[in-house]
Amino acid sequence: MRQAILVYALLVLAAYSIAAQEEQSLRHPPRTAPDADGVYYVGPEISAPRLLRSAIAPYPRAVAGKEVQGITVLAMVIDEKGQPQHIQVLHHHGEAFDSAAIAAVKYSTFAPGMLEGNPVPVWIDVRVVFHANRSQAVPEILITERDLPPPNAALLENKHHKPLSYTPPFPIHTVDADFTDPFVKHPYVQVAVVTVLVGEDGLPKEVRVVRGLGFGLDKKAEAAVWKYRFLPATSKGRPIAARRDIQVAFAKF
């Protein structure tokens, strides 16, 4: 009988331990982790790579004056040695300009991002602005995709420091939306409000603009939120699907 009682007690303790671990993992996600390719995003523990020296992007000669102004935006990984890798064009400005921007990035010098004092590969975006007056065009680092810290404990507890019976979804990875035309200056706050249904796995399931900006920007806002990642909502410590509104910032290309 005593053995049966002991076994039962151990099973109960194990069940409580597993439940506590699940709740802890939901409330406090693990330290910032790399993606499937081993690359990090800038976040609370990951510092951004820095440009130590910018190479100048040459202007193509056989381009009409009215076609000169524009921006090339590149996504890339700055590896542990500060070398740009996996360069991709996010915003095109014609093949000649894109090639000049890529060449400038390859000849520029970067300091790598850091995690706990150690260099790590980090995703960044880089823009090169080409001006109508052909003034100097150099790479500039943009941080448009980032990891966020977990919510403060005060947001997950009541005034008696007890876990709340319900907690909403919290974004832990965000992406800025892109402008349709990077040279258009809008006379209003460049933020759209999007409602998103977050599943039990922390992934967006439905995305819809509730306060848009027009000018073709609403689809950009929705596309950005589909790339968000969340700490899911909880009810009595268990993950549930729930909605929340997100203010979507637009990348200042």
C-alpha positions as CSV (number, residue, x, y, z in Angstrom):
1,M,0.0,0.0,0.0
2,R,2.8,2.4,1.0
3,Q,4.5,1.7,-2.3
4,A,1.3,2.4,-4.2
5,I,0.8,5.7,-2.3
6,L,4.5,6.7,-3.0
7,V,4.1,5.9,-6.7
8,Y,0.9,8.0,-6.9
9,A,2.6,10.9,-5.0
10,L,5.5,10.8,-7.4
11,L,3.2,10.8,-10.4
12,V,1.3,13.8,-9.0
13,L,4.6,15.7,-8.4
14,A,5.7,14.9,-11.9
15,A,2.5,16.1,-13.4
16,Y,2.8,19.4,-11.4
17,S,6.4,19.7,-12.5
18,I,5.6,19.3,-16.2
19,A,2.7,21.8,-16.0
20,A,4.9,24.3,-14.2
21,Q,7.6,23.9,-16.9
22,E,5.1,24.3,-19.6
23,E,3.7,27.5,-18.0
24,Q,7.3,28.8,-17.4
25,S,8.2,28.1,-21.1
26,L,5.1,30.0,-22.2
27,R,5.7,33.0,-20.0
28,H,9.5,33.1,-20.5
29,P,10.7,32.0,-23.9
30,P,14.2,30.7,-24.2
31,R,17.1,32.9,-24.9
32,T,17.2,34.4,-28.4
33,A,17.9,31.6,-30.8
34,P,19.1,31.5,-34.4
35,D,16.9,30.6,-37.3
36,A,17.1,27.2,-39.1
37,D,20.3,28.3,-40.9
38,G,22.0,29.3,-37.6
39,V,21.6,33.1,-38.2
40,Y,20.4,35.6,-35.6
41,Y,18.2,38.7,-35.7
42,V,19.0,41.9,-33.8
43,G,17.3,41.7,-30.4
44,P,17.7,42.2,-26.6
45,E,20.8,40.0,-26.5
46,I,22.0,40.4,-30.1
47,S,23.8,43.6,-31.0
48,A,23.5,44.9,-34.6
49,P,26.5,44.7,-37.0
50,R,28.1,48.0,-37.6
51,L,29.6,49.7,-40.7
52,L,33.2,50.5,-40.1
53,R,33.9,51.8,-43.6
54,S,31.5,52.4,-46.4
55,A,32.5,52.0,-50.0
56,I,30.9,54.4,-52.5
57,A,28.4,53.0,-55.0
58,P,29.2,54.3,-58.5
59,Y,26.4,55.9,-60.6
60,P,25.8,54.1,-63.9
61,R,26.8,56.4,-66.8
62,A,24.3,55.5,-69.4
63,V,21.2,56.3,-67.4
64,A,18.9,59.3,-68.1
65,G,18.8,62.0,-65.4
66,K,15.2,61.5,-64.5
67,E,15.8,57.7,-63.9
68,V,18.7,58.3,-61.5
69,Q,16.8,58.9,-58.2
70,G,15.9,55.8,-56.3
71,I,16.9,53.3,-53.7
72,T,18.2,49.8,-53.7
73,V,17.6,47.8,-50.5
74,L,19.5,44.6,-49.8
75,A,19.0,41.9,-47.2
76,M,22.1,40.0,-46.1
77,V,23.9,38.1,-43.4
78,I,26.9,39.7,-41.7
79,D,28.9,36.6,-40.6
80,E,31.2,36.2,-37.6
81,K,34.1,37.7,-39.6
82,G,32.1,40.8,-40.6
83,Q,31.7,39.5,-44.2
84,P,28.4,40.1,-46.1
85,Q,26.9,36.8,-47.2
86,H,23.6,35.7,-48.9
87,I,22.9,39.1,-50.4
88,Q,19.4,39.5,-51.7
89,V,17.7,42.5,-53.4
90,L,14.5,43.5,-51.5
91,H,13.8,46.8,-53.3
92,H,15.0,47.1,-56.9
93,H,16.2,50.3,-58.6
94,G,17.2,48.8,-61.9
95,E,19.9,46.2,-62.6
96,A,22.7,48.7,-63.0
97,F,22.0,50.4,-59.7
98,D,21.4,47.2,-57.9
99,S,24.7,45.9,-59.1
100,A,26.5,49.1,-58.0
101,A,24.8,48.8,-54.5
102,I,25.9,45.1,-54.2
103,A,29.5,46.0,-55.2
104,A,29.6,48.8,-52.6
105,V,28.4,46.4,-49.9
106,K,31.0,43.8,-50.8
107,Y,33.8,46.4,-50.6
108,S,32.6,47.9,-47.3
109,T,33.9,46.8,-43.9
110,F,31.6,45.6,-41.2
111,A,31.9,44.7,-37.5
112,P,29.8,41.6,-36.7
113,G,26.9,41.4,-34.4
114,M,27.6,40.1,-30.9
115,L,26.0,37.6,-28.4
116,E,27.5,37.6,-24.9
117,G,30.7,39.1,-26.3
118,N,31.1,36.6,-29.1
119,P,30.6,37.4,-32.8
120,V,27.6,35.7,-34.4
121,P,26.0,35.9,-37.9
122,V,23.2,38.4,-38.0
123,W,20.5,39.3,-40.6
124,I,20.4,43.0,-41.6
125,D,19.0,45.1,-44.4
126,V,21.2,47.7,-46.1
127,R,20.0,50.6,-48.3
128,V,21.9,52.6,-50.9
129,V,20.2,55.9,-51.9
130,F,20.9,57.2,-55.4
131,H,20.2,60.9,-55.8
132,A,19.1,62.9,-58.8
133,N,22.1,65.2,-58.4
134,R,24.4,62.2,-58.2
135,S,25.7,63.0,-54.8
136,Q,27.6,60.3,-52.9
137,A,25.7,57.0,-52.5
138,V,26.9,54.7,-49.7
139,P,25.5,51.7,-47.9
140,E,23.5,52.4,-44.7
141,I,22.4,49.7,-42.3
142,L,18.6,49.3,-41.6
143,I,17.2,47.1,-38.8
144,T,13.7,46.3,-40.0
145,E,13.3,42.8,-38.5
146,R,14.1,42.2,-34.8
147,D,13.5,40.0,-31.8
148,L,11.8,41.5,-28.8
149,P,12.3,40.7,-25.1
150,P,9.7,38.7,-23.3
151,P,6.9,40.7,-21.5
152,N,7.7,42.1,-18.1
153,A,6.6,39.9,-15.2
154,A,4.3,42.7,-14.0
155,L,2.2,42.2,-17.2
156,L,1.7,38.6,-16.3
157,E,0.8,38.9,-12.6
158,N,-1.9,40.6,-10.6
159,K,-1.3,43.0,-7.7
160,H,-0.7,40.0,-5.4
161,H,2.0,38.7,-7.7
162,K,-0.1,35.7,-8.7
163,P,-0.3,34.6,-12.4
164,L,-3.2,36.2,-14.3
165,S,-5.9,33.8,-15.4
166,Y,-5.6,35.3,-18.9
167,T,-2.7,36.9,-20.7
168,P,-2.9,38.3,-24.3
169,P,-0.5,37.4,-27.1
170,F,2.8,39.3,-27.0
171,P,4.9,39.9,-30.1
172,I,8.4,38.5,-29.7
173,H,9.6,39.0,-33.3
174,T,8.5,41.9,-35.5
175,V,9.0,43.0,-39.1
176,D,8.6,46.6,-40.4
177,A,6.4,47.0,-43.5
178,D,7.9,48.4,-46.7
179,F,6.8,51.6,-48.4
180,T,5.4,51.4,-51.9
181,D,7.3,54.5,-53.0
182,P,10.3,55.3,-50.8
183,F,10.5,58.9,-52.0
184,V,6.9,59.8,-51.2
185,K,6.5,61.9,-48.1
186,H,3.2,61.4,-46.3
187,P,1.8,64.2,-44.1
188,Y,0.5,61.7,-41.4
189,V,1.8,59.3,-38.9
190,Q,3.1,56.3,-40.9
191,V,1.5,53.6,-38.7
192,A,-1.3,51.1,-39.6
193,V,-3.4,49.2,-37.1
194,V,-3.8,45.5,-37.9
195,T,-5.8,42.9,-36.0
196,V,-4.2,39.4,-35.9
197,L,-5.5,36.1,-34.7
198,V,-2.6,34.3,-32.9
199,G,-2.8,30.5,-32.7
200,E,-1.7,28.4,-29.8
201,D,1.7,28.0,-31.5
202,G,2.3,31.7,-31.5
203,L,1.9,32.0,-35.3
204,P,-0.5,34.4,-37.1
205,K,-3.7,32.6,-38.4
206,E,-5.7,35.6,-39.6
207,V,-4.5,39.1,-40.4
208,R,-6.7,42.1,-41.3
209,V,-6.2,45.9,-41.4
210,V,-8.6,47.8,-39.1
211,R,-7.1,51.3,-39.6
212,G,-5.3,51.6,-42.9
213,L,-3.3,54.3,-44.7
214,G,-4.3,53.8,-48.3
215,F,-1.7,54.5,-51.0
216,G,-1.1,50.7,-51.4
217,L,0.3,50.5,-47.9
218,D,-2.3,48.3,-46.3
219,K,-1.3,45.1,-48.1
220,K,2.3,45.9,-47.0
221,A,1.2,46.1,-43.4
222,E,-0.7,42.8,-43.6
223,A,2.3,41.1,-45.3
224,A,4.6,42.3,-42.5
225,V,2.3,40.9,-39.7
226,W,2.2,37.5,-41.3
227,K,6.0,37.3,-40.5
228,Y,5.5,38.2,-36.8
229,R,6.0,35.6,-34.0
230,F,4.2,35.8,-30.7
231,L,4.2,34.4,-27.2
232,P,0.6,32.9,-27.4
233,A,-2.3,34.0,-25.2
234,T,-2.9,31.9,-22.1
235,S,-5.9,30.9,-20.1
236,K,-5.2,29.4,-16.7
237,G,-1.6,28.8,-17.8
238,R,-2.6,27.0,-21.0
239,P,-2.0,28.4,-24.5
240,I,-5.0,29.5,-26.5
241,A,-5.8,31.2,-29.7
242,A,-6.6,34.9,-29.3
243,R,-6.7,38.2,-31.2
244,R,-4.8,41.4,-30.6
245,D,-4.3,44.7,-32.5
246,I,-0.8,45.6,-33.7
247,Q,0.5,49.0,-34.7
248,V,2.7,48.3,-37.7
249,A,5.6,50.6,-38.4
250,F,6.8,51.2,-41.9
251,A,10.5,51.0,-42.8
252,K,12.0,54.4,-43.5
253,F,13.7,53.4,-46.8
